[in-house]
Amino acid sequence: MSEISEKLRGQYEEIAQAIEMEGLGYALWPGGYISPDTDDDELNEAIEKAVEGIRTIERIIDPYRI
C-alpha cells in the first residue's frame, strides 16, 4: 500500500468506524455518517454510486412496504 496522508488515514478510519457501528446501508444513507467529501476521488465516486444504488432500491421496493 502506498503512503497516504494522516488526514486521509483519519477519513478512512472514520468511515470504517461508521460502517462497523451502523452497518454500511445506514452509514451511507443520505444524511448518514458517510459522505463523498474525502481526499480520495475513487472513494468519493464509490460513495456516490452506493447512495444512488440505495435510492434506486428504495424507489423500487417502496410500493411493497408494509
Stockholm file with secondary structure:
# STOCKHOLM 1.0

chainA/1-66         MSEISEKLRGQYEEIAQAIEMEGLGYALWPGGYISPDTDDDELNEAIEKAVEGIRTIERIIDPYRI
#=GR chainA/1-66 SS CCCCCHHHHHHHHHHHHHHHHHCHHHHHSTTSSCCSCSSCHHHHHHHHHHHHHHHHHHHHHGGGCC
#=GC SS_cons        CCCCCHHHHHHHHHHHHHHHHHCHHHHHSTTSSCCSCSSCHHHHHHHHHHHHHHHHHHHHHGGGCC
//
